Structure formats: C-alpha cells, structure tokens
C-alpha cells in the first residue's frame, strides 16, 4: 500500500493535485489529532 507516498512525491515535484490527495487522505486523522490539544472540533478543523 502506498498511503499517500506517491501523492506526496508528486506534490514535491510541483503537482498541486498531489497535495490535494494527501490532504484528502489524512484530513480526518489530523483533525482528531489536533482535537486532543485544542479541545474543540471547530478549531481543529480550522487549523487543518
């Protein structure tokens, strides 16, 4: 499984769609991670 590594490599080479794919893959996990620190789903979503 790739888990976004290919999309990230494409982003590093200048492909903006690669970044969109990485964000799509990890957005929910990042929100949950940030919620542990900021204690607010709204703020975590804004930070993401």
Secondary structure, DSSP 4 states (H G I P E B T S, - for coil): --TTHHHHHHHHTT-HHHHHHHHHHHHHHHHHHHHHHH--HHHHHHH-
